[in-house]
Amino acid sequence: MDMLSKRQEQLLKMIVENYIKQATPVSSKQLCKKLKCSSATIRSEMANLEEAGLLEKTHTSSGRIPSQKGYRYYVDNLLKPRKMNGEDMLNLQIILHNQSLELSDCISKSLQLVSDMTSYTAVVLGQASHDNLLKEVNVVPLADNQLIMIVVTDKGKVEHKTVTLDQVNMNDVKKTVDLINKLIVGTPIDEISTKLEFEIKPIIGNYVEQHEKLYDVIYHVFDDLTHPDINVVGKTKFLEQPEFGSIDKVKGLFAKLDDQDLIKEIKQDNSNNIEVYIGSENNIDSDVTVIKTGFKTKNEEGTIAIIGPKRMEYDRVATLLDYIKNNLGGQSGKEE
């Protein structure tokens, strides 16, 4: 795309930022005083920006709004980092510096806070454990035929799941766990389901009586571990956005946010930079923007993202995500 003149860039920046704040088309009259130009000059430059595909008309107003191409030019060429205000920083610090919180809770609470502060939807995708090897499996009996199955990987990742086993002897459970620890420790997590099917299932009946029920439970525990954890926070925030006033539009968007396979496509690329996907650039919906980044600590990695209207506070969201990434556990973003 050809670069704009300094005045055109100033004009586009003002139109984008006015529209972000007000959610109404921007007219030439609103810009005259700030730019100290005549209304005719502003209209002429707005027409040039529209011809370049950076602005577009609406059916209900003589003003202009940014197009997807306009937002992209703004993000790539005009966006400046916004310094985080003290209140936002303090609220996030209370969560991020709370040593009693598990990392997953810390991330979820941070994104819930960001969702509340911005009125956008937040998403966290934990990393699937493809590069983790099984180190150990343990079980802890609970009351009422329940037990906790604990899976530990070589990278220190610990997953646990509470399962119910009716009419299954605890000794059979322990024998099965011993068998797993003997035969498949050292196996990559994403290969365990296959090993269970072809190495454990054929022989488990030789060791335990209720082997079918027990095998099914263990198989599903490991199968769950091979998929990334997905948490969508603040989905209903879209109801606060004027662009999503149509019931059908909101229903369609909610269905997409509930589609885990679709949400998985947000997953971070190799780069841990802040990445911005506007409209048709993302796989969620052509009317939204997705801003995402990766996080990495000693034992965890994944992706955090904010989803909102294309009329999003890009500078504020990028600053918030960057702050969270760099302050998770005091390590995230530093182990690149």
KETI-731779 format. One record per residue (C-alpha): x, y, z. Coordinates in nm, 4 decimals, always signed. Example, Ala and Ser with C-alpha at 12.3 -4.5 7.8 and 13.67 -1.06 7.14 Angstrom:
<gupas>
{xx->+1.2300	yy->-0.4500	zz->+0.7800} $
{xx->+1.3670	yy->-0.1060	zz->+0.7140} $
</gupas>
This chain:
<gupas>
{xx->+0.0000	yy->+0.0000	zz->+0.0000} $
{xx->+0.1281	yy->+0.3486	zz->-0.0869} $
{xx->+0.2138	yy->+0.5649	zz->+0.2113} $
{xx->-0.0156	yy->+0.8569	zz->+0.2837} $
{xx->+0.0818	yy->+1.2203	zz->+0.3192} $
{xx->+0.1382	yy->+1.3474	zz->+0.6708} $
{xx->-0.2000	yy->+1.5268	zz->+0.6700} $
{xx->-0.3792	yy->+1.2185	zz->+0.5381} $
{xx->-0.2209	yy->+1.0050	zz->+0.8097} $
{xx->-0.3210	yy->+1.2569	zz->+1.0734} $
{xx->-0.6740	yy->+1.2586	zz->+0.9346} $
{xx->-0.7021	yy->+0.8805	zz->+0.9220} $
{xx->-0.5662	yy->+0.8492	zz->+1.2766} $
{xx->-0.8220	yy->+1.0983	zz->+1.4047} $
{xx->-1.1091	yy->+0.9254	zz->+1.2248} $
{xx->-1.0092	yy->+0.5814	zz->+1.3557} $
{xx->-0.9669	yy->+0.7021	zz->+1.7139} $
{xx->-1.2875	yy->+0.9099	zz->+1.7071} $
{xx->-1.4814	yy->+0.6125	zz->+1.5775} $
{xx->-1.3280	yy->+0.3816	zz->+1.8391} $
{xx->-1.4483	yy->+0.6153	zz->+2.1156} $
{xx->-1.7879	yy->+0.7193	zz->+1.9778} $
{xx->-1.9004	yy->+0.4314	zz->+1.7539} $
{xx->-2.0628	yy->+0.6842	zz->+1.5180} $
{xx->-1.9486	yy->+0.7914	zz->+1.1681} $
{xx->-1.7062	yy->+1.0828	zz->+1.1688} $
{xx->-1.7971	yy->+1.3982	zz->+0.9734} $
{xx->-1.5693	yy->+1.6645	zz->+0.8271} $
{xx->-1.7104	yy->+1.9223	zz->+1.0697} $
{xx->-1.5791	yy->+1.7251	zz->+1.3680} $
{xx->-1.2260	yy->+1.7432	zz->+1.2268} $
{xx->-1.2002	yy->+2.1013	zz->+1.0985} $
{xx->-1.1069	yy->+2.2683	zz->+1.4257} $
{xx->-0.8522	yy->+2.0064	zz->+1.5236} $
{xx->-0.6765	yy->+2.0093	zz->+1.1879} $
{xx->-0.7246	yy->+2.3848	zz->+1.1327} $
{xx->-0.8401	yy->+2.3226	zz->+0.7757} $
{xx->-1.1560	yy->+2.4192	zz->+0.5909} $
{xx->-1.4427	yy->+2.1738	zz->+0.5704} $
{xx->-1.3908	yy->+2.1539	zz->+0.1931} $
{xx->-1.0271	yy->+2.0515	zz->+0.2385} $
{xx->-1.1207	yy->+1.7835	zz->+0.4903} $
{xx->-1.3955	yy->+1.6505	zz->+0.2646} $
{xx->-1.1515	yy->+1.6344	zz->-0.0251} $
{xx->-0.8943	yy->+1.4407	zz->+0.1803} $
{xx->-1.1650	yy->+1.2090	zz->+0.3172} $
{xx->-1.2723	yy->+1.1410	zz->-0.0413} $
{xx->-0.9106	yy->+1.0523	zz->-0.1254} $
{xx->-0.8936	yy->+0.8149	zz->+0.1717} $
{xx->-1.2225	yy->+0.6585	zz->+0.0667} $
{xx->-1.0962	yy->+0.6138	zz->-0.2884} $
{xx->-0.7856	yy->+0.4432	zz->-0.1449} $
{xx->-1.0145	yy->+0.2002	zz->+0.0383} $
{xx->-0.9234	yy->+0.3259	zz->+0.3865} $
{xx->-1.2616	yy->+0.4790	zz->+0.4689} $
{xx->-1.6160	yy->+0.3800	zz->+0.3842} $
{xx->-1.9633	yy->+0.5334	zz->+0.3969} $
{xx->-2.2515	yy->+0.4040	zz->+0.5993} $
{xx->-2.6116	yy->+0.4026	zz->+0.4781} $
{xx->-2.7346	yy->+0.6074	zz->+0.7726} $
{xx->-2.4884	yy->+0.8981	zz->+0.7852} $
{xx->-2.2880	yy->+1.1326	zz->+0.5661} $
{xx->-1.9829	yy->+1.0669	zz->+0.7851} $
{xx->-1.7160	yy->+0.8042	zz->+0.7278} $
{xx->-1.5908	yy->+0.5046	zz->+0.9225} $
{xx->-1.2618	yy->+0.3147	zz->+0.8885} $
{xx->-1.2596	yy->+0.0147	zz->+0.6567} $
{xx->-1.0695	yy->-0.3032	zz->+0.7384} $
{xx->-0.7888	yy->-0.1688	zz->+0.5188} $
{xx->-0.8004	yy->+0.1572	zz->+0.7135} $
{xx->-0.7674	yy->-0.0190	zz->+1.0467} $
{xx->-0.4750	yy->-0.2203	zz->+0.9086} $
{xx->-0.2937	yy->+0.0942	zz->+0.7935} $
{xx->-0.3575	yy->+0.2485	zz->+1.1355} $
{xx->-0.2193	yy->-0.0543	zz->+1.3228} $
{xx->+0.0849	yy->-0.0942	zz->+1.0984} $
{xx->+0.1839	yy->+0.2703	zz->+1.0605} $
{xx->+0.0121	yy->+0.5007	zz->+1.3092} $
{xx->-0.0414	yy->+0.3048	zz->+1.6303} $
{xx->+0.1780	yy->+0.4105	zz->+1.9225} $
{xx->+0.2183	yy->+0.2084	zz->+2.2452} $
{xx->-0.0039	yy->+0.3390	zz->+2.5196} $
{xx->+0.1409	yy->+0.3744	zz->+2.8666} $
{xx->-0.0652	yy->+0.1694	zz->+3.1088} $
{xx->-0.2530	yy->+0.3802	zz->+3.3593} $
{xx->-0.1886	yy->+0.3300	zz->+3.7280} $
{xx->-0.5270	yy->+0.1765	zz->+3.8081} $
{xx->-0.5002	yy->-0.0900	zz->+3.5369} $
{xx->-0.1459	yy->-0.1773	zz->+3.6452} $
{xx->-0.2341	yy->-0.1960	zz->+4.0148} $
{xx->-0.5362	yy->-0.4202	zz->+3.9526} $
{xx->-0.3297	yy->-0.6593	zz->+3.7410} $
{xx->-0.0401	yy->-0.6586	zz->+3.9879} $
{xx->-0.2703	yy->-0.7729	zz->+4.2676} $
{xx->-0.3443	yy->-1.0865	zz->+4.0644} $
{xx->-0.0078	yy->-1.1434	zz->+3.8964} $
{xx->+0.1891	yy->-1.1064	zz->+4.2203} $
{xx->-0.0420	yy->-1.3295	zz->+4.4248} $
{xx->+0.1864	yy->-1.6223	zz->+4.5081} $
{xx->-0.1038	yy->-1.8334	zz->+4.6379} $
{xx->-0.2662	yy->-1.8573	zz->+4.2931} $
{xx->-0.1991	yy->-2.1436	zz->+4.0545} $
{xx->-0.0749	yy->-2.0204	zz->+3.7173} $
{xx->-0.3964	yy->-2.1245	zz->+3.5406} $
{xx->-0.6023	yy->-1.9266	zz->+3.7952} $
{xx->-0.3672	yy->-1.6299	zz->+3.7627} $
{xx->-0.4136	yy->-1.6230	zz->+3.3839} $
{xx->-0.7914	yy->-1.6682	zz->+3.4037} $
{xx->-0.8355	yy->-1.3962	zz->+3.6666} $
{xx->-0.6084	yy->-1.1571	zz->+3.4744} $
{xx->-0.8067	yy->-1.2050	zz->+3.1546} $
{xx->-1.1377	yy->-1.1730	zz->+3.3411} $
{xx->-1.0111	yy->-0.8393	zz->+3.4715} $
{xx->-0.9025	yy->-0.7275	zz->+3.1226} $
{xx->-1.2409	yy->-0.8323	zz->+2.9854} $
{xx->-1.4162	yy->-0.6258	zz->+3.2521} $
{xx->-1.1890	yy->-0.3247	zz->+3.1954} $
{xx->-1.2247	yy->-0.3236	zz->+2.8171} $
{xx->-1.5689	yy->-0.4821	zz->+2.7603} $
{xx->-1.4100	yy->-0.7298	zz->+2.5183} $
{xx->-1.3963	yy->-1.1097	zz->+2.5202} $
{xx->-1.0780	yy->-1.2803	zz->+2.6414} $
{xx->-0.9459	yy->-1.6255	zz->+2.5514} $
{xx->-0.6676	yy->-1.8384	zz->+2.6964} $
{xx->-0.5425	yy->-2.1484	zz->+2.5190} $
{xx->-0.3114	yy->-2.3736	zz->+2.7168} $
{xx->-0.0456	yy->-2.5555	zz->+2.5230} $
{xx->-0.1209	yy->-2.9164	zz->+2.4288} $
{xx->+0.1437	yy->-3.1355	zz->+2.5891} $
{xx->+0.3017	yy->-3.2679	zz->+2.2672} $
{xx->+0.6591	yy->-3.2061	zz->+2.3793} $
{xx->+0.6076	yy->-3.3484	zz->+2.7308} $
{xx->+0.7045	yy->-3.7035	zz->+2.8223} $
{xx->+0.5130	yy->-3.9048	zz->+3.0803} $
{xx->+0.7126	yy->-3.9207	zz->+3.4036} $
{xx->+0.4669	yy->-4.0699	zz->+3.6492} $
{xx->+0.1024	yy->-4.1517	zz->+3.7171} $
{xx->-0.0430	yy->-4.1526	zz->+4.0692} $
{xx->-0.3891	yy->-4.1977	zz->+4.2158} $
{xx->-0.5357	yy->-4.0605	zz->+4.5373} $
{xx->-0.8546	yy->-4.2303	zz->+4.6642} $
{xx->-1.1460	yy->-4.0102	zz->+4.7682} $
{xx->-1.4856	yy->-4.0929	zz->+4.9148} $
{xx->-1.7854	yy->-4.2302	zz->+4.7200} $
{xx->-1.5925	yy->-4.4310	zz->+4.4585} $
{xx->-1.4012	yy->-4.1249	zz->+4.3466} $
{xx->-1.0310	yy->-4.0801	zz->+4.3006} $
{xx->-0.7921	yy->-3.8205	zz->+4.1695} $
{xx->-0.5613	yy->-3.9287	zz->+3.8906} $
{xx->-0.2408	yy->-3.7257	zz->+3.8806} $
{xx->-0.0206	yy->-3.7182	zz->+3.5710} $
{xx->+0.3304	yy->-3.5715	zz->+3.5917} $
{xx->+0.5491	yy->-3.4949	zz->+3.2883} $
{xx->+0.9252	yy->-3.4632	zz->+3.2551} $
{xx->+0.8931	yy->-3.0843	zz->+3.2244} $
{xx->+0.7212	yy->-3.0505	zz->+3.5595} $
{xx->+0.3697	yy->-3.0154	zz->+3.4198} $
{xx->+0.1156	yy->-3.1660	zz->+3.6595} $
{xx->-0.2399	yy->-3.2455	zz->+3.5510} $
{xx->-0.5069	yy->-3.3972	zz->+3.7695} $
{xx->-0.8584	yy->-3.5184	zz->+3.7071} $
{xx->-1.1261	yy->-3.6437	zz->+3.9445} $
{xx->-1.2943	yy->-3.9618	zz->+3.8189} $
{xx->-1.5725	yy->-4.1843	zz->+3.9485} $
{xx->-1.5300	yy->-4.5615	zz->+3.9322} $
{xx->-1.8351	yy->-4.7573	zz->+4.0458} $
{xx->-1.7728	yy->-5.1140	zz->+4.1605} $
{xx->-1.4032	yy->-5.1066	zz->+4.0801} $
{xx->-1.1602	yy->-5.2424	zz->+4.3356} $
{xx->-0.8914	yy->-4.9952	zz->+4.4464} $
{xx->-0.6317	yy->-5.2709	zz->+4.4215} $
{xx->-0.7194	yy->-5.3068	zz->+4.0525} $
{xx->-0.6692	yy->-4.9344	zz->+4.0079} $
{xx->-0.3249	yy->-4.9512	zz->+4.1682} $
{xx->-0.2263	yy->-5.2514	zz->+3.9568} $
{xx->-0.3269	yy->-5.0650	zz->+3.6424} $
{xx->-0.1321	yy->-4.7549	zz->+3.7431} $
{xx->+0.1731	yy->-4.9700	zz->+3.8194} $
{xx->+0.1384	yy->-5.1298	zz->+3.4756} $
{xx->+0.1250	yy->-4.7879	zz->+3.3080} $
{xx->+0.4262	yy->-4.6638	zz->+3.5038} $
{xx->+0.6185	yy->-4.9763	zz->+3.4083} $
{xx->+0.5383	yy->-4.9841	zz->+3.0362} $
{xx->+0.4760	yy->-4.6332	zz->+2.9081} $
{xx->+0.6724	yy->-4.3898	zz->+3.1266} $
{xx->+0.8939	yy->-4.1851	zz->+2.8938} $
{xx->+0.6319	yy->-4.1801	zz->+2.6167} $
{xx->+0.5339	yy->-3.8417	zz->+2.4636} $
{xx->+0.1954	yy->-3.7398	zz->+2.6026} $
{xx->+0.0329	yy->-3.7227	zz->+2.2584} $
{xx->+0.1371	yy->-4.0836	zz->+2.1852} $
{xx->+0.0039	yy->-4.2326	zz->+2.5086} $
{xx->-0.3486	yy->-4.2952	zz->+2.3789} $
{xx->-0.2038	yy->-4.5100	zz->+2.0993} $
{xx->+0.0211	yy->-4.7005	zz->+2.3409} $
{xx->-0.2705	yy->-4.7607	zz->+2.5757} $
{xx->-0.4753	yy->-4.9011	zz->+2.2875} $
{xx->-0.2095	yy->-5.1353	zz->+2.1513} $
{xx->+0.0112	yy->-5.2197	zz->+2.4507} $
{xx->-0.1994	yy->-5.1867	zz->+2.7665} $
{xx->-0.5485	yy->-5.2827	zz->+2.6485} $
{xx->-0.4514	yy->-5.6314	zz->+2.5188} $
{xx->-0.2934	yy->-5.7342	zz->+2.8511} $
{xx->-0.4789	yy->-5.5387	zz->+3.1190} $
{xx->-0.7334	yy->-5.8202	zz->+3.1563} $
{xx->-0.4553	yy->-6.0451	zz->+3.2822} $
{xx->-0.4037	yy->-5.8218	zz->+3.5827} $
{xx->-0.7399	yy->-5.6730	zz->+3.6822} $
{xx->-1.1039	yy->-5.7854	zz->+3.6817} $
{xx->-1.2952	yy->-5.4660	zz->+3.5966} $
{xx->-1.0478	yy->-5.3892	zz->+3.3210} $
{xx->-1.2868	yy->-5.2525	zz->+3.0564} $
{xx->-1.4375	yy->-4.9796	zz->+3.2744} $
{xx->-1.0994	yy->-4.8943	zz->+3.4238} $
{xx->-0.9293	yy->-4.8806	zz->+3.0850} $
{xx->-1.1968	yy->-4.6485	zz->+2.9400} $
{xx->-1.1563	yy->-4.3989	zz->+3.2250} $
{xx->-0.7763	yy->-4.3926	zz->+3.2011} $
{xx->-0.7859	yy->-4.3648	zz->+2.8218} $
{xx->-1.0107	yy->-4.0565	zz->+2.8386} $
{xx->-0.7938	yy->-3.8918	zz->+3.1054} $
{xx->-0.4893	yy->-3.9109	zz->+2.8787} $
{xx->-0.6879	yy->-3.8178	zz->+2.5699} $
{xx->-0.7983	yy->-3.4955	zz->+2.7419} $
{xx->-0.4350	yy->-3.4078	zz->+2.8159} $
{xx->-0.3411	yy->-3.4059	zz->+2.4482} $
{xx->-0.5774	yy->-3.1180	zz->+2.3742} $
{xx->-0.5127	yy->-2.7571	zz->+2.4751} $
{xx->-0.7190	yy->-2.6132	zz->+2.7594} $
{xx->-0.9535	yy->-2.3445	zz->+2.6310} $
{xx->-1.1171	yy->-2.0792	zz->+2.8450} $
{xx->-1.3375	yy->-1.8080	zz->+2.6916} $
{xx->-1.4065	yy->-1.5191	zz->+2.9316} $
{xx->-1.6621	yy->-1.2412	zz->+2.8893} $
{xx->-1.8443	yy->-1.3756	zz->+2.5858} $
{xx->-2.1489	yy->-1.1617	zz->+2.6672} $
{xx->-1.9377	yy->-0.8438	zz->+2.6438} $
{xx->-2.0329	yy->-0.8347	zz->+2.2758} $
{xx->-2.3853	yy->-0.7436	zz->+2.3875} $
{xx->-2.2397	yy->-0.4100	zz->+2.5039} $
{xx->-2.1056	yy->-0.3271	zz->+2.1568} $
{xx->-2.3411	yy->-0.1278	zz->+1.9276} $
{xx->-2.2144	yy->-0.3146	zz->+1.6187} $
{xx->-2.3708	yy->-0.6311	zz->+1.7573} $
{xx->-2.7230	yy->-0.5070	zz->+1.8212} $
{xx->-2.8791	yy->-0.7699	zz->+1.5957} $
{xx->-2.9947	yy->-1.0832	zz->+1.7793} $
{xx->-2.9078	yy->-1.3048	zz->+1.4819} $
{xx->-2.5602	yy->-1.1532	zz->+1.4599} $
{xx->-2.4954	yy->-1.2105	zz->+1.8301} $
{xx->-2.6274	yy->-1.5678	zz->+1.8155} $
{xx->-2.3981	yy->-1.6430	zz->+1.5230} $
{xx->-2.0964	yy->-1.4978	zz->+1.7033} $
{xx->-2.1752	yy->-1.6828	zz->+2.0274} $
{xx->-2.1945	yy->-2.0094	zz->+1.8333} $
{xx->-1.8465	yy->-1.9404	zz->+1.6944} $
{xx->-1.7072	yy->-1.8601	zz->+2.0396} $
{xx->-1.8484	yy->-2.1922	zz->+2.1624} $
{xx->-1.6804	yy->-2.3828	zz->+1.8780} $
{xx->-1.3597	yy->-2.5141	zz->+2.0364} $
{xx->-1.2140	yy->-2.6266	zz->+1.7052} $
{xx->-1.2557	yy->-2.2716	zz->+1.5733} $
{xx->-1.1129	yy->-2.1140	zz->+1.8895} $
{xx->-0.8095	yy->-2.3463	zz->+1.8699} $
{xx->-0.7147	yy->-2.1722	zz->+1.5461} $
{xx->-0.6256	yy->-1.8650	zz->+1.7539} $
{xx->-0.3266	yy->-2.0633	zz->+1.8786} $
{xx->-0.0040	yy->-1.8647	zz->+1.8780} $
{xx->+0.2472	yy->-1.8905	zz->+1.5995} $
{xx->+0.6140	yy->-1.9423	zz->+1.6811} $
{xx->+0.6609	yy->-1.5725	zz->+1.7480} $
{xx->+0.5647	yy->-1.4370	zz->+2.0900} $
{xx->+0.5010	yy->-1.0893	zz->+1.9526} $
{xx->+0.1680	yy->-0.9120	zz->+1.9822} $
{xx->-0.0255	yy->-1.0079	zz->+1.6693} $
{xx->-0.3348	yy->-0.8315	zz->+1.5338} $
{xx->-0.5888	yy->-0.9963	zz->+1.3014} $
{xx->-0.8560	yy->-0.7599	zz->+1.1716} $
{xx->-1.1861	yy->-0.8712	zz->+1.0174} $
{xx->-1.1320	yy->-1.1316	zz->+0.7448} $
{xx->-0.7709	yy->-1.1801	zz->+0.8612} $
{xx->-0.8959	yy->-1.3956	zz->+1.1498} $
{xx->-1.0886	yy->-1.7216	zz->+1.1414} $
{xx->-1.3513	yy->-1.6199	zz->+1.3979} $
{xx->-1.5671	yy->-1.3563	zz->+1.2285} $
{xx->-1.5179	yy->-1.0825	zz->+0.9700} $
{xx->-1.6706	yy->-0.8247	zz->+1.2068} $
{xx->-1.4196	yy->-0.8758	zz->+1.4892} $
{xx->-1.0517	yy->-0.8192	zz->+1.5622} $
{xx->-0.8340	yy->-1.0720	zz->+1.7431} $
{xx->-0.5230	yy->-0.9502	zz->+1.9277} $
{xx->-0.3082	yy->-1.2278	zz->+2.0692} $
{xx->+0.0307	yy->-1.3162	zz->+2.2099} $
{xx->+0.2060	yy->-1.6214	zz->+2.3471} $
{xx->+0.3099	yy->-1.6710	zz->+2.7083} $
{xx->+0.5806	yy->-1.8938	zz->+2.8468} $
{xx->+0.6858	yy->-1.9768	zz->+3.2004} $
{xx->+0.9056	yy->-2.2516	zz->+3.3422} $
{xx->+0.6343	yy->-2.5172	zz->+3.3179} $
{xx->+0.3588	yy->-2.3693	zz->+3.1047} $
{xx->+0.3076	yy->-2.2097	zz->+2.7666} $
{xx->+0.0098	yy->-2.1101	zz->+2.5603} $
{xx->-0.1757	yy->-1.8184	zz->+2.4030} $
{xx->-0.3787	yy->-1.5305	zz->+2.5426} $
{xx->-0.6068	yy->-1.3300	zz->+2.3158} $
{xx->-0.8635	yy->-1.0512	zz->+2.3204} $
{xx->-1.1570	yy->-1.0556	zz->+2.0775} $
{xx->-1.3599	yy->-0.7428	zz->+2.0185} $
{xx->-1.5164	yy->-0.5328	zz->+1.7448} $
{xx->-1.2900	yy->-0.3978	zz->+1.4710} $
{xx->-1.3513	yy->-0.0674	zz->+1.6491} $
{xx->-1.1188	yy->-0.1807	zz->+1.9274} $
{xx->-0.8826	yy->+0.0142	zz->+2.1536} $
{xx->-0.5817	yy->-0.1433	zz->+1.9838} $
{xx->-0.3159	yy->+0.0433	zz->+2.1821} $
{xx->-0.4694	yy->-0.0329	zz->+2.5212} $
{xx->-0.5329	yy->-0.4005	zz->+2.4499} $
{xx->-0.1803	yy->-0.4551	zz->+2.3141} $
{xx->-0.0324	yy->-0.2903	zz->+2.6245} $
{xx->-0.2446	yy->-0.5021	zz->+2.8616} $
{xx->-0.1575	yy->-0.8297	zz->+2.6879} $
{xx->+0.2105	yy->-0.7410	zz->+2.6811} $
{xx->+0.2054	yy->-0.6603	zz->+3.0523} $
{xx->+0.0367	yy->-0.9896	zz->+3.1414} $
{xx->+0.2744	yy->-1.1901	zz->+2.9218} $
{xx->+0.5813	yy->-1.0323	zz->+3.0792} $
{xx->+0.4634	yy->-1.0661	zz->+3.4376} $
{xx->+0.3177	yy->-1.4168	zz->+3.4566} $
{xx->+0.5087	yy->-1.5944	zz->+3.7279} $
{xx->+0.7797	yy->-1.3314	zz->+3.6919} $
{xx->+0.9186	yy->-1.5316	zz->+3.4008} $
{xx->+0.6842	yy->-1.5162	zz->+3.1044} $
{xx->+0.8275	yy->-1.3592	zz->+2.7942} $
{xx->+1.1809	yy->-1.3918	zz->+2.9320} $
{xx->+1.2469	yy->-1.7461	zz->+2.8261} $
{xx->+1.2338	yy->-1.6878	zz->+2.4557} $
</gupas>
